Amino acid sequence: MLSLYADTPSWLHRVPAGAKLLALATAGVALALTTTLPLLTAAMLLALALLLSLRQAGLGARRPMAVTAVVALLLVGLHALLGTTALGLVAALRLVCTTALGLALTLTTRPADLVDVIERALSPLRRLGLDPSRFALHIALMLRYTEHFFARWQQLDEAHRLRTGRPGRLRLLAPLTIQMLLAARRVADTLHVRLGR
């Protein structure tokens, strides 16, 4: 599967995966509890500044952030039509902020390191007779598919631009869906062979 992980080193690469994941979870909870527009705006600016501080390593965030910006604008527009513009702004700011933070984590953390951290965090489940490695695998697959989706979208968009000179936008949905389903089938077959179920 394609990955957004940036091999170009940055200061955030040196921060342990566990610390980054904990910071992301804490920020996510804080954002969910915040409805004040000035605070959310400040949080969004800080999250974008974090991405910019990655320099070369942060270049992979451009397209996903562009897509997020479009979705955020659509959110605000929809809420404006419904007469709930303030609610739309809150949702849009949260979306941009969490996406930027998630991309900072994804760009600077190897997937294997994330799986290790998740497995260690879920280790208390062993006392309940549950296998934490299976839960870690499910979470890791969800994270990898999200990452693979954006990476594949970038790849298809670049190919479309080379052929036509225009961005692919919604024209890419059909080929992207087909490729994601094929990737899911390959992963399912691999898991069936390795795990026997």
Backbone bond lengths (Angstrom), bond angles and torsions (degrees), N, CA, C in turn:
res aa  C-N    CA-C-N  psi(-1)  N-CA   C-N-CA  omega(-1)  CA-C   N-CA-C  phi
1 M - - - 1.454 - - 1.521 109.95 -
2 L 1.309 115.17 149.38 1.461 120.07 178.08 1.522 110.44 -71.32
3 S 1.322 115.51 153.01 1.460 120.27 -178.37 1.519 110.31 -132.44
4 L 1.331 115.90 147.97 1.461 121.28 175.43 1.526 111.27 -91.55
5 Y 1.341 117.21 -3.43 1.465 120.73 -177.61 1.528 110.25 -56.29
6 A 1.324 115.92 130.71 1.471 121.61 -178.35 1.523 109.92 -96.62
7 D 1.339 115.75 121.46 1.473 120.41 178.00 1.524 111.76 -72.63
8 T 1.331 116.74 -23.23 1.467 120.54 178.52 1.525 108.90 -64.98
9 P 1.335 118.50 120.11 1.472 119.80 -175.49 1.526 112.80 -68.79
10 S 1.308 115.12 145.42 1.469 121.89 174.30 1.524 107.48 -138.93
11 W 1.318 116.61 172.62 1.465 119.44 -179.85 1.520 111.81 -61.95
12 L 1.346 117.16 -30.45 1.463 120.28 -177.70 1.531 112.15 -75.17
13 H 1.330 117.26 -21.62 1.466 120.31 175.33 1.529 110.79 -61.13
14 R 1.331 116.32 -30.47 1.474 120.45 -175.72 1.527 112.83 -80.42
15 V 1.325 117.40 -13.20 1.470 120.84 178.71 1.530 108.42 -78.21
16 P 1.346 118.59 133.04 1.472 120.74 -179.41 1.526 112.50 -57.80
17 A 1.337 115.66 145.96 1.472 121.27 -177.91 1.525 111.58 -58.88
18 G 1.334 117.08 -38.66 1.465 120.58 -179.57 1.515 112.47 -62.26
19 A 1.323 116.30 -41.62 1.472 120.84 179.58 1.525 110.32 -65.42
20 K 1.332 116.79 -40.84 1.470 120.21 179.77 1.531 111.16 -66.18
21 L 1.334 115.54 -41.99 1.464 119.61 -179.46 1.526 110.94 -66.17
22 L 1.323 116.72 -40.32 1.467 121.15 177.55 1.532 110.90 -64.20
23 A 1.331 116.04 -42.29 1.472 120.29 178.58 1.527 110.82 -63.25
24 L 1.338 116.57 -40.77 1.467 120.63 179.11 1.526 110.82 -64.67
25 A 1.337 116.60 -44.10 1.469 120.52 179.68 1.528 110.89 -63.31
26 T 1.330 116.26 -42.86 1.469 120.81 179.43 1.528 110.71 -63.84
27 A 1.333 115.58 -44.42 1.469 120.04 179.05 1.524 110.97 -63.09
28 G 1.340 116.48 -39.57 1.462 120.45 179.08 1.519 112.28 -61.55
29 V 1.340 115.77 -43.82 1.471 120.03 178.36 1.530 110.19 -65.05
30 A 1.336 116.22 -44.30 1.474 120.54 -179.76 1.525 110.95 -60.91
31 L 1.336 116.59 -41.38 1.469 120.41 179.29 1.521 111.45 -66.02
32 A 1.330 116.15 -38.36 1.464 120.07 179.96 1.526 111.69 -65.80
33 L 1.330 115.95 -29.66 1.468 120.27 -178.37 1.528 113.04 -88.72
34 T 1.339 116.36 -8.95 1.468 120.56 -176.38 1.528 110.69 -99.81
35 T 1.318 116.18 131.41 1.474 120.42 176.51 1.531 111.60 -123.80
36 T 1.341 116.56 2.39 1.463 120.98 -179.03 1.524 110.02 -80.13
37 L 1.317 117.08 121.26 1.469 121.23 -176.27 1.531 113.92 -59.69
38 P 1.336 120.47 -44.47 1.476 119.16 178.91 1.535 112.76 -60.59
39 L 1.345 116.46 -39.74 1.471 120.05 178.76 1.525 111.19 -66.20
40 L 1.328 116.37 -43.18 1.466 120.53 179.14 1.526 111.17 -66.32
41 T 1.318 117.13 -37.42 1.471 120.84 176.83 1.522 110.48 -63.90
42 A 1.333 116.50 -43.68 1.470 120.78 178.05 1.527 110.50 -62.89
43 A 1.345 116.36 -41.44 1.471 120.61 178.83 1.523 110.91 -63.03
44 M 1.348 116.35 -41.41 1.462 120.19 178.92 1.529 110.97 -63.42
45 L 1.328 116.91 -43.47 1.469 120.74 179.44 1.528 111.20 -63.26
46 L 1.337 116.52 -38.73 1.468 120.45 177.47 1.530 111.01 -65.77
47 A 1.344 116.25 -41.66 1.467 120.56 179.51 1.528 110.98 -64.21
48 L 1.335 116.76 -41.51 1.468 120.47 177.97 1.528 110.85 -67.87
49 A 1.342 116.70 -36.71 1.469 120.50 176.69 1.524 110.52 -64.08
50 L 1.340 116.08 -36.66 1.466 120.44 176.73 1.525 110.53 -60.90
51 L 1.335 116.38 -45.68 1.474 120.24 178.15 1.523 111.19 -61.46
52 L 1.325 116.82 -43.94 1.470 120.96 -179.74 1.523 111.59 -64.43
53 S 1.334 116.82 -31.49 1.468 120.16 -178.85 1.529 112.42 -68.83
54 L 1.343 116.75 -13.63 1.467 120.34 178.89 1.528 111.91 -78.26
55 R 1.326 116.85 -11.65 1.467 123.62 179.70 1.526 111.39 54.03
56 Q 1.342 118.25 -121.08 1.473 122.08 -176.51 1.524 111.69 -59.32
57 A 1.328 116.37 -38.43 1.470 120.52 -178.27 1.526 111.79 -64.20
58 G 1.320 117.39 -23.29 1.457 121.24 -178.06 1.516 114.97 -88.14
59 L 1.334 117.62 -1.32 1.468 120.06 -177.27 1.529 112.80 -62.90
60 G 1.337 116.33 -29.40 1.464 120.03 179.33 1.518 113.66 -66.94
61 A 1.323 116.78 -10.07 1.473 120.59 -178.78 1.523 112.56 -87.03
62 R 1.334 117.74 -9.71 1.473 119.60 -173.23 1.524 113.00 -59.26
63 R 1.321 116.89 -53.35 1.471 119.35 -176.57 1.531 112.34 -67.21
64 P 1.357 118.29 -48.39 1.472 116.96 177.63 1.530 112.87 -57.36
65 M 1.330 116.68 -37.05 1.465 119.20 179.60 1.528 110.95 -70.67
66 A 1.331 116.94 -33.35 1.471 120.19 176.84 1.529 110.14 -64.70
67 V 1.339 116.15 -43.54 1.472 120.49 177.40 1.527 109.94 -62.29
68 T 1.332 116.12 -42.71 1.470 121.08 179.46 1.527 110.96 -62.34
69 A 1.333 116.77 -39.58 1.468 120.68 179.28 1.526 110.88 -62.84
70 V 1.334 116.46 -40.61 1.469 120.41 178.44 1.530 110.13 -63.74
71 V 1.339 115.86 -45.98 1.474 120.03 179.37 1.531 110.37 -61.87
72 A 1.337 116.53 -40.86 1.472 120.91 179.24 1.529 110.99 -62.20
73 L 1.332 116.87 -42.31 1.468 120.66 178.22 1.529 111.26 -64.23
74 L 1.336 115.97 -40.11 1.468 119.97 177.28 1.530 110.84 -63.45
75 L 1.329 115.90 -39.69 1.470 120.81 177.38 1.524 111.29 -59.44
76 V 1.330 114.90 -48.42 1.469 119.93 -179.89 1.525 110.02 -63.10
77 G 1.334 116.95 -42.84 1.464 121.07 179.43 1.519 112.34 -61.30
78 L 1.337 116.14 -43.73 1.468 120.70 179.33 1.525 110.77 -63.23
79 H 1.332 116.15 -45.21 1.465 119.75 179.33 1.530 111.30 -66.21
80 A 1.330 116.70 -33.27 1.469 119.86 177.58 1.530 110.19 -63.85
81 L 1.344 116.28 -39.66 1.469 120.39 177.34 1.523 111.67 -64.50
82 L 1.335 115.57 -33.32 1.467 120.34 -179.26 1.527 112.66 -85.54
83 G 1.346 115.56 -3.64 1.460 119.42 179.79 1.516 114.42 80.74
84 T 1.338 116.57 18.98 1.476 120.86 179.47 1.534 109.59 -124.18
85 T 1.314 115.92 53.80 1.466 121.47 -175.45 1.525 112.54 -58.72
86 A 1.329 117.26 -41.44 1.470 120.66 -178.81 1.523 110.86 -60.99
87 L 1.325 116.37 -41.04 1.465 121.15 178.02 1.530 110.66 -64.53
88 G 1.327 116.23 -39.13 1.460 121.21 177.34 1.517 112.10 -63.97
89 L 1.323 116.78 -40.52 1.470 120.96 178.02 1.522 111.27 -64.46
90 V 1.330 116.43 -41.08 1.471 120.89 177.62 1.526 109.94 -60.72
91 A 1.334 116.71 -47.84 1.467 121.40 -179.49 1.526 111.08 -63.02
92 A 1.332 117.02 -42.63 1.469 121.44 -179.01 1.527 111.48 -65.28
93 L 1.326 116.92 -43.67 1.468 120.73 179.58 1.526 111.06 -64.66
94 R 1.327 116.24 -41.04 1.473 119.91 176.49 1.526 110.78 -61.63
95 L 1.331 115.65 -43.72 1.462 120.66 -178.81 1.524 111.30 -61.09
96 V 1.326 116.95 -49.67 1.471 121.17 -179.02 1.521 110.55 -62.56
97 C 1.319 116.31 -42.46 1.461 121.49 -177.81 1.531 111.42 -64.66
98 T 1.335 117.15 -50.66 1.464 120.02 -178.12 1.524 111.67 -66.94
99 T 1.334 117.25 -34.86 1.465 119.83 177.32 1.522 110.70 -65.30
100 A 1.327 117.04 -44.25 1.469 120.91 179.01 1.523 111.21 -61.76
101 L 1.328 116.72 -43.02 1.467 120.47 179.31 1.528 111.07 -67.08
102 G 1.337 115.90 -41.79 1.462 120.10 177.86 1.519 112.26 -62.65
103 L 1.329 116.41 -39.94 1.467 120.49 177.92 1.525 111.35 -66.97
104 A 1.328 116.89 -38.29 1.469 119.99 177.26 1.524 110.20 -60.02
105 L 1.334 116.40 -40.90 1.470 120.83 177.12 1.524 110.88 -66.01
106 T 1.332 116.58 -47.99 1.464 121.99 -176.76 1.522 112.45 -63.63
107 L 1.322 116.70 -40.88 1.469 121.15 -177.66 1.523 112.88 -69.94
108 T 1.326 117.20 -24.24 1.469 119.74 -171.81 1.528 113.98 -117.09
109 T 1.333 117.49 7.34 1.464 120.57 -178.06 1.524 110.09 -130.46
110 R 1.327 116.57 127.26 1.465 120.10 177.35 1.528 109.34 -66.96
111 P 1.342 117.93 139.66 1.471 120.39 179.84 1.529 112.87 -55.15
112 A 1.332 117.20 -39.03 1.471 120.56 -179.66 1.529 111.16 -62.48
113 D 1.334 116.90 -36.92 1.469 120.56 178.24 1.527 111.22 -65.81
114 L 1.332 116.13 -38.69 1.465 120.31 177.74 1.523 111.25 -64.09
115 V 1.337 116.41 -42.97 1.467 120.80 179.53 1.522 110.08 -61.27
116 D 1.342 117.09 -43.43 1.473 120.94 178.79 1.525 111.23 -59.19
117 V 1.327 116.09 -44.79 1.471 120.48 -179.65 1.527 110.61 -63.59
118 I 1.331 116.67 -45.06 1.465 120.90 -179.15 1.525 110.41 -63.05
119 E 1.340 116.27 -41.76 1.464 120.25 -179.94 1.529 110.96 -63.49
120 R 1.331 116.65 -41.84 1.474 119.99 178.07 1.531 110.68 -65.26
121 A 1.332 116.18 -40.02 1.472 119.90 -179.50 1.529 111.73 -65.41
122 L 1.332 116.12 -31.24 1.464 120.48 -178.48 1.525 113.34 -92.29
123 S 1.333 117.65 1.26 1.471 120.91 -176.24 1.534 114.15 -57.26
124 P 1.361 120.80 -30.62 1.474 118.79 176.64 1.534 113.93 -59.26
125 L 1.338 117.92 -19.01 1.465 120.79 179.05 1.524 111.95 -64.58
126 R 1.348 116.65 -19.65 1.458 120.71 179.13 1.529 111.19 -59.43
127 R 1.329 115.90 -34.52 1.473 120.38 -179.92 1.524 111.66 -64.48
128 L 1.333 115.80 -23.67 1.471 120.28 178.56 1.525 111.77 -91.63
129 G 1.332 116.10 5.17 1.462 120.66 -179.95 1.518 114.11 82.74
130 L 1.320 116.50 14.54 1.469 120.98 179.71 1.523 109.70 -102.85
131 D 1.318 115.71 150.03 1.461 121.13 -178.98 1.532 109.75 -93.36
132 P 1.347 117.76 108.47 1.476 119.48 -178.10 1.521 113.60 -63.78
133 S 1.339 117.17 -25.78 1.470 119.38 -178.97 1.529 111.22 -65.44
134 R 1.342 116.36 -31.78 1.475 119.29 178.44 1.529 110.95 -69.66
135 F 1.338 115.87 -42.97 1.468 119.73 177.19 1.527 110.26 -63.23
136 A 1.333 115.51 -41.72 1.469 120.12 178.87 1.524 110.34 -61.48
137 L 1.341 116.06 -38.77 1.467 120.42 178.69 1.528 110.70 -63.68
138 H 1.328 117.25 -43.34 1.477 120.90 179.24 1.528 110.96 -61.48
139 I 1.324 115.92 -46.08 1.468 120.00 -179.59 1.522 110.25 -65.45
140 A 1.348 115.72 -42.06 1.468 119.97 179.89 1.526 111.16 -62.42
141 L 1.332 116.93 -40.65 1.469 120.13 178.58 1.525 111.18 -63.97
142 M 1.335 116.52 -40.48 1.470 119.94 178.09 1.530 110.41 -61.57
143 L 1.349 115.69 -45.38 1.465 119.76 179.43 1.524 111.39 -64.15
144 R 1.341 116.29 -42.65 1.464 120.12 -178.37 1.524 111.51 -66.30
145 Y 1.345 116.89 -37.64 1.462 118.71 -179.91 1.516 111.68 -68.79
146 T 1.325 116.95 -36.46 1.466 119.79 175.85 1.522 109.74 -62.29
147 E 1.332 115.06 -45.33 1.463 120.99 179.53 1.529 110.56 -64.47
148 H 1.345 115.90 -43.87 1.464 121.28 -179.52 1.530 110.90 -62.96
149 F 1.341 116.56 -37.93 1.466 121.53 179.03 1.522 110.67 -57.69
150 F 1.356 116.45 -50.85 1.467 120.12 -178.37 1.530 111.50 -66.85
151 A 1.344 116.24 -40.42 1.467 119.49 -179.62 1.528 110.84 -65.04
152 R 1.340 116.80 -41.67 1.467 120.74 179.21 1.529 110.29 -67.84
153 W 1.339 117.22 -38.55 1.469 121.05 177.15 1.527 109.86 -59.71
154 Q 1.334 116.77 -45.04 1.471 121.16 178.43 1.523 110.67 -59.41
155 Q 1.331 115.62 -44.82 1.464 120.71 -178.25 1.530 111.16 -62.49
156 L 1.322 116.58 -46.46 1.464 120.49 179.39 1.528 111.57 -65.62
157 D 1.330 116.74 -39.00 1.463 120.62 179.89 1.526 110.96 -65.00
158 E 1.340 116.28 -41.51 1.470 119.61 178.43 1.523 110.91 -63.84
159 A 1.338 116.96 -41.86 1.466 120.94 178.71 1.531 110.45 -63.63
160 H 1.334 117.05 -40.90 1.466 121.36 179.45 1.527 110.87 -65.86
161 R 1.337 116.77 -40.40 1.472 120.80 178.37 1.527 111.03 -63.32
162 L 1.327 116.80 -39.83 1.469 120.40 179.56 1.526 111.12 -64.23
163 R 1.349 116.01 -37.95 1.464 119.87 -178.68 1.522 112.73 -76.37
164 T 1.332 116.73 -41.75 1.467 119.98 -170.00 1.527 114.39 -114.01
165 G 1.331 116.89 -18.42 1.458 120.25 -176.43 1.519 113.64 80.77
166 R 1.349 116.45 4.93 1.472 121.23 179.66 1.523 109.72 -126.28
167 P 1.345 117.43 154.42 1.471 119.34 176.23 1.528 111.24 -67.88
168 G 1.327 116.67 149.70 1.466 120.78 -176.20 1.513 114.37 -74.78
169 R 1.320 117.19 -39.41 1.468 123.72 -178.99 1.532 111.48 49.37
170 L 1.346 117.10 -128.43 1.465 120.70 -174.16 1.530 113.34 -68.81
171 R 1.332 117.53 -18.29 1.471 120.15 178.30 1.527 111.33 -63.48
172 L 1.326 116.18 -20.60 1.463 120.43 -176.40 1.525 112.79 -83.76
173 L 1.337 117.65 -10.42 1.466 119.85 -174.55 1.523 113.04 -59.93
174 A 1.343 117.67 -45.16 1.469 120.05 -178.09 1.532 111.74 -63.97
175 P 1.359 119.27 -54.55 1.469 118.04 179.16 1.528 112.85 -63.07
176 L 1.334 116.79 -34.08 1.465 120.09 179.07 1.527 110.44 -65.29
177 T 1.331 116.64 -43.52 1.465 120.73 178.86 1.518 110.94 -61.30
178 I 1.334 116.59 -44.80 1.467 120.75 179.62 1.523 110.55 -61.11
179 Q 1.332 116.90 -46.14 1.463 120.32 -178.74 1.523 111.92 -65.83
180 M 1.336 117.48 -36.90 1.465 120.00 178.07 1.527 111.12 -67.53
181 L 1.335 116.89 -38.70 1.466 120.22 177.67 1.525 111.12 -66.15
182 L 1.336 116.68 -39.49 1.466 120.20 177.19 1.524 111.06 -64.55
183 A 1.336 116.06 -41.09 1.471 120.02 177.96 1.523 110.41 -63.63
184 A 1.333 116.73 -40.80 1.466 120.85 178.75 1.524 110.73 -63.16
185 R 1.331 116.38 -39.66 1.471 120.38 179.05 1.530 110.77 -65.15
186 R 1.333 116.71 -42.18 1.473 120.14 179.16 1.525 110.89 -62.49
187 V 1.327 116.38 -43.20 1.472 120.24 179.36 1.521 110.27 -65.21
188 A 1.339 117.04 -42.13 1.470 120.74 179.23 1.524 110.82 -61.59
189 D 1.334 117.02 -43.11 1.466 120.70 178.57 1.520 111.18 -63.02
190 T 1.335 116.17 -42.08 1.467 120.76 179.40 1.524 110.84 -63.13
191 L 1.337 116.57 -44.78 1.466 120.51 179.19 1.523 111.00 -63.96
192 H 1.336 116.57 -37.98 1.462 120.64 178.89 1.527 110.67 -62.76
193 V 1.329 116.62 -42.58 1.467 121.03 179.77 1.527 110.77 -66.98
194 R 1.333 116.62 -43.67 1.477 120.18 -175.50 1.518 113.20 -76.70
195 L 1.338 116.20 -40.34 1.466 119.24 -175.30 1.524 112.90 -98.20
196 G 1.330 115.48 -15.24 1.455 119.01 178.34 1.513 114.37 73.65
197 R 1.353 116.13 22.05 1.475 119.22 177.64 1.521 110.08 -156.04
